[in-house]
Amino acid sequence: MTAERRIAHLDMDAFFASVELLRYPALRGRPVVVGGRGVPPPRPCPDGTLECARLGDYRGRGVVTTATYEARALGVFSGMGLMKSARQAPEACLLPADFEAYRHYSRRFKAAVAEIAPCIEDRGIDEIYIDLTDVAGETRALAREIKAAVRAATGLSCSIGIAPNKLLAKIASDLDKPDGITVLDAAALRERLWPLPVRRINGIGPKAGERLATLGIHTIGELAAAPAALLVAHFGERSGAWLHRAAHGIDERPLETASEPRSVSRETTFARDLHVQRDRAQLSEAFTGLCQRVADDLRRKGYRSRTIGIKLRFEDFRTVTRDLTLTAPVDDAAAIRRAAGECLRRVILEQRIRLLGVRAGSLCPAHAVQTAPAADNASPGTPRQQSLPFGGSD
């Protein structure tokens, strides 16, 4: 007889902010927000306190990367504009993001978990799924062991949800945050999940939530009670059927333990909208830097790209993308910049630019690619400044 699956979802608690508090323990218990560009790091004062930037003094277009639970209690959440969040918590401490440190702690917590349960699906820098089905031990005891290993490796806390599938485990990990353990079985579905808003189901976004509300469906329980035919009629056969299954806690997806990346991208949002001509030097420098960073990412991951693309967001928030498929995959900055430049020439640049991005798609392992002729691939290195609509010269 096949054992019932035990799938855990581990989510680090306020991960980026928690890493910063390891570095600045004097800020514990205070509302702290991470994000923004050009934010100075805290400075120690003679009296042992820290002097840090004040959220209410921030001026710019940055967004909140993360916030401590004290800041969240004041209405500050990830993804909010910093200027908007400053109205909620003007006295909060504002720290710059340090993604190298976050990646370091991410690697450490995942390695610690793998020592106990090696079947892991990596879902990002601060969360993973873990298959505990064949791991010996009582469920809660295993969760406590994993949490202890994460804390020993990083000094940080995490929350774990355990359920028969990924969908329920994801919801469960958020029910008792921070530092929580939540175990759900089929019997707990009605009691713990059905009273929750439909948006708590991973995959139901704002638009779907609004459409469900027009049908009088606000909670997971109301969604479960809705006829499947009604959902199919309004959302289509595939999405409607998925909504019906999800509300009943049905999810057969396996863990994806060896996924290949589909693309690599880098983008930057400027502190002010840049004019194509008057700010051509700044735009060209940013463009070259993005191409270099994409190339560095490809080489570090061991891939080459056959499709290079760009992303532009203008002052009116209109976003355009362009892609170019190459005859041979590349991983060097000069070739990426040439291809991205061709994409850029296909965009009418009449407005100021708010965001600029470069993307490498259609990836293939570098070791599986035969070396292309020199005429097709430029030598690796810093890309030369070719002529572009907003500047640069041969």
C-alpha positions in Angstrom: 0.0 0.0 0.0 1.4 3.4 -1.0 2.0 5.7 1.9 0.2 9.1 1.9 2.5 11.8 0.7 4.0 14.2 3.3 4.9 17.4 1.5 6.4 20.3 3.4 6.7 23.9 2.3 9.5 25.8 4.1 9.3 29.6 4.0 12.0 31.7 5.7 10.5 34.4 8.0 11.0 37.9 6.6 14.2 36.5 5.1 16.0 39.6 3.8 15.1 41.6 6.9 16.1 38.8 9.2 19.5 38.5 7.5 20.0 42.3 8.1 19.1 41.9 11.8 21.8 39.3 12.2 24.2 42.0 11.1 22.5 44.8 13.1 21.0 43.2 16.2 20.4 46.6 17.7 17.5 47.0 15.3 15.6 44.0 16.6 12.1 44.9 17.7 12.0 48.0 15.5 10.2 48.5 12.2 12.8 47.9 9.5 12.3 48.1 5.8 14.8 46.8 3.1 14.8 48.4 -0.3 15.6 51.5 -2.3 18.6 52.6 -4.3 21.5 54.6 -2.8 20.3 54.1 0.8 23.3 54.3 3.1 24.0 51.4 5.5 23.6 52.0 9.3 26.4 53.7 11.1 27.4 52.9 14.7 27.1 55.7 17.2 29.4 56.3 20.2 26.6 55.3 22.6 26.3 51.9 21.0 23.1 52.7 19.0 22.8 52.7 15.2 22.1 55.7 13.0 20.2 54.5 9.9 18.2 56.1 7.1 14.7 57.1 8.0 11.9 55.7 5.7 10.1 59.0 5.9 13.1 60.8 4.3 13.3 58.6 1.3 12.8 60.2 -2.1 12.7 58.0 -5.2 11.0 55.2 -7.0 12.2 52.2 -5.0 10.0 49.5 -3.7 10.0 47.5 -0.5 12.0 44.4 -0.9 10.9 43.1 2.5 10.0 44.4 6.0 10.2 43.1 9.5 7.0 42.0 11.2 7.0 45.2 13.2 6.9 47.2 10.0 4.2 44.9 8.5 2.1 45.6 11.5 2.2 49.3 10.5 1.0 48.4 7.0 4.3 48.1 5.1 4.5 45.1 2.8 6.8 43.7 0.0 6.2 45.3 -3.4 4.9 48.6 -2.0 6.5 51.8 -3.3 8.8 53.2 -0.6 7.2 56.6 -0.9 3.8 55.1 -0.2 5.1 52.9 2.7 6.8 56.1 4.2 3.3 57.4 4.9 2.5 54.2 6.8 5.7 54.1 8.9 7.8 57.3 8.5 10.0 56.4 11.5 10.9 53.0 10.2 14.6 52.2 9.6 15.5 51.9 5.9 18.3 49.6 4.9 19.9 48.9 1.5 19.4 45.4 0.0 22.5 43.1 0.0 21.6 40.2 -2.3 25.1 38.6 -2.0 24.4 38.1 1.7 20.9 36.8 1.0 22.1 34.3 -1.5 24.8 33.1 0.9 22.2 32.4 3.7 19.9 30.8 1.1 22.5 28.3 0.2 23.2 27.5 3.8 19.6 26.9 4.8 19.0 24.6 1.8 22.1 22.6 2.4 21.1 22.1 6.1 17.6 20.8 5.0 19.2 18.5 2.4 21.1 16.7 5.1 17.8 15.6 6.6 15.5 15.3 3.6 17.3 15.4 0.2 14.2 15.4 -2.0 13.8 19.2 -2.4 12.2 21.5 -5.0 13.9 24.9 -5.0 11.2 27.6 -5.3 13.4 30.7 -4.9 15.8 32.4 -2.6 13.7 31.9 0.6 11.4 28.9 0.0 11.5 25.2 -0.8 9.2 22.2 -1.0 10.4 19.1 0.8 9.2 15.5 0.2 9.1 13.8 3.7 7.1 10.8 2.5 10.0 8.4 2.8 11.8 10.1 5.6 11.6 8.3 8.9 10.1 10.1 11.8 6.9 11.6 13.2 5.8 14.6 11.2 6.0 17.3 13.8 9.3 15.9 15.1 10.7 16.1 11.6 9.6 19.7 11.2 11.2 20.6 14.5 14.4 18.9 13.4 14.5 20.8 10.1 13.8 24.1 11.8 16.6 23.5 14.3 19.0 22.6 11.5 18.1 25.8 9.7 18.6 27.9 12.8 21.9 26.2 13.6 23.2 26.9 10.0 21.9 30.4 9.6 20.7 31.8 13.0 17.3 32.4 11.3 13.8 31.1 11.8 11.5 29.6 9.3 7.9 28.4 9.1 6.9 25.0 7.8 3.6 23.7 6.5 3.1 20.0 6.0 0.2 18.5 4.0 -0.6 15.7 1.5 0.3 18.0 -1.5 2.1 21.2 -2.5 -0.9 23.3 -2.7 -2.0 22.7 0.8 1.6 22.8 2.2 2.1 26.3 0.7 -1.1 27.6 2.4 -0.2 25.9 5.6 3.3 27.4 5.9 1.7 30.9 6.1 -0.9 30.1 8.7 1.2 30.3 11.9 4.0 32.7 10.9 6.6 33.5 12.1 8.5 30.5 13.4 5.5 28.2 13.0 4.7 24.5 12.3 1.3 23.7 10.7 0.3 20.2 9.8 -2.8 19.8 7.6 -4.7 16.7 6.6 -7.9 16.3 4.6 -10.0 16.6 7.8 -8.6 20.0 8.5 -9.6 21.4 5.1 -13.0 22.6 6.2 -11.9 24.0 9.6 -8.7 25.8 8.7 -8.8 26.5 5.0 -12.4 27.1 3.9 -12.8 30.3 5.9 -9.8 31.8 4.2 -10.0 34.3 1.3 -9.7 32.7 -2.2 -6.5 34.7 -2.8 -4.7 32.4 -0.2 -4.7 29.7 -2.9 -1.4 30.1 -4.8 -2.4 30.7 -8.4 -5.5 32.9 -7.7 -4.3 36.5 -8.4 -6.1 39.8 -8.1 -8.0 39.6 -11.4 -9.3 36.1 -10.7 -10.2 37.1 -7.2 -12.2 40.0 -8.6 -14.0 37.8 -11.1 -14.9 35.3 -8.3 -16.2 38.1 -6.1 -18.6 39.1 -8.9 -20.0 35.6 -8.6 -20.4 36.0 -4.8 -17.4 33.8 -4.1 -15.0 35.3 -1.5 -13.7 32.4 0.6 -12.2 29.0 -0.3 -15.3 27.4 1.2 -17.6 29.3 -1.1 -15.4 28.3 -4.0 -15.6 24.7 -2.9 -19.4 24.9 -2.8 -19.6 26.5 -6.3 -20.7 24.0 -9.0 -17.8 23.0 -11.3 -20.0 23.9 -14.3 -20.3 27.5 -13.1 -16.5 27.9 -12.7 -15.9 26.3 -16.2 -18.5 28.6 -17.7 -16.8 31.7 -16.4 -13.1 30.7 -16.4 -12.9 28.1 -19.2 -12.5 24.3 -19.0 -9.0 24.1 -17.8 -8.9 27.0 -15.2 -12.4 26.3 -14.0 -11.6 22.6 -13.3 -8.4 23.7 -11.5 -10.3 26.1 -9.3 -12.7 23.4 -8.3 -10.0 20.9 -7.5 -7.9 23.5 -5.6 -10.8 24.5 -3.4 -11.1 20.8 -2.4 -7.4 20.5 -1.7 -6.7 18.3 -4.7 -3.2 18.7 -6.1 -1.2 15.8 -7.7 1.8 17.8 -8.8 5.2 16.0 -8.1 8.2 17.8 -6.7 10.4 19.2 -9.5 13.8 18.4 -8.1 15.9 19.1 -11.3 14.5 21.9 -13.2 16.4 23.7 -16.0 16.3 27.5 -16.1 14.2 28.9 -19.0 15.8 32.4 -19.1 18.2 34.8 -17.5 17.3 38.5 -17.2 18.5 41.7 -15.6 16.6 45.0 -15.5 16.9 48.4 -13.8 14.4 51.0 -12.9 15.8 54.5 -13.1 15.5 57.0 -10.2 14.0 59.4 -12.8 12.6 59.0 -16.3 15.5 59.3 -18.7 15.4 61.2 -22.0 16.6 59.3 -25.0 18.8 62.1 -26.2 19.7 64.2 -23.2 20.4 61.2 -21.0 21.9 59.0 -23.8 25.2 58.5 -21.9 23.5 57.2 -18.8 21.2 55.0 -20.8 24.1 53.5 -22.9 26.1 52.8 -19.7 23.1 51.1 -18.1 22.4 49.1 -21.2 26.0 47.9 -21.5 26.0 47.0 -17.8 22.9 44.9 -18.1 24.3 43.0 -21.0 27.5 42.3 -19.0 25.5 41.1 -16.0 23.4 38.8 -18.2 26.6 37.3 -19.7 28.1 36.8 -16.2 24.9 35.0 -15.1 24.9 32.7 -18.1 28.5 31.7 -17.6 28.1 31.2 -13.8 25.1 28.9 -14.5 26.8 27.1 -17.4 24.4 28.1 -20.2 24.3 29.9 -23.5 21.4 31.7 -25.1 19.9 31.6 -28.5 17.3 34.3 -28.0 18.2 37.8 -26.7 15.5 40.3 -25.8 14.9 43.7 -24.3 12.3 45.2 -22.1 11.4 48.9 -22.0 8.9 50.7 -19.7 8.1 54.3 -20.6 7.0 57.2 -18.5 3.4 56.4 -19.0 4.0 52.8 -17.7 3.6 51.3 -21.2 5.9 48.3 -21.5 7.3 46.9 -24.7 9.5 43.8 -25.4 11.5 42.8 -28.4 13.3 39.5 -29.1 15.9 38.3 -31.6 16.8 34.6 -32.3 20.4 34.0 -33.2 22.0 31.5 -35.5 24.2 30.2 -32.7 23.8 30.4 -28.9 26.0 33.0 -27.1 27.2 33.7 -23.6 29.5 36.7 -24.0 28.6 40.3 -23.4 29.6 41.7 -26.8 27.3 39.3 -28.7 24.5 39.9 -26.2 24.8 43.7 -26.6 24.8 43.5 -30.4 21.6 41.4 -30.4 19.9 43.5 -27.8 20.9 46.6 -29.8 19.1 45.1 -32.8 16.0 44.7 -30.7 16.3 48.2 -29.4 16.3 49.6 -33.0 12.9 48.1 -33.5 11.3 50.2 -30.8 10.1 53.8 -31.5 11.7 55.8 -28.7 9.5 58.9 -28.3 9.0 58.9 -24.5 11.3 59.0 -21.5 12.4 55.6 -20.3 11.5 54.4 -16.8 12.8 50.8 -16.9 15.3 49.0 -19.1 15.9 45.3 -19.2 17.9 42.6 -21.1 16.9 39.0 -21.3 18.5 35.8 -22.5 16.2 32.9 -23.4 16.2 29.6 -25.2 19.0 28.4 -23.0 21.2 25.3 -23.7 24.1 23.9 -21.6 27.3 25.5 -22.7 29.1 22.1 -22.8 26.7 20.9 -25.4 27.3 23.7 -27.8 29.9 23.5 -30.5 32.2 26.5 -30.8 30.8 28.8 -33.5 32.9 30.4 -36.2 34.6 33.7 -35.1 32.5 35.6 -37.6 29.3 34.7 -35.7 30.5 35.1 -32.1 32.6 38.0 -30.7 35.3 37.2 -28.2 34.3 37.2 -24.5 34.8 40.4 -22.6 33.3 43.8 -22.0 31.0 44.7 -25.0 32.1 47.6 -27.2 30.0 50.7 -27.3 28.2 50.3 -30.6 25.9 52.9 -32.1 22.4 52.8 -30.5 19.3 54.9 -30.6 20.1 56.4 -27.3 23.9 56.7 -27.7 27.2 54.9 -27.8 29.6 54.8 -30.7 31.9 52.3 -32.5 
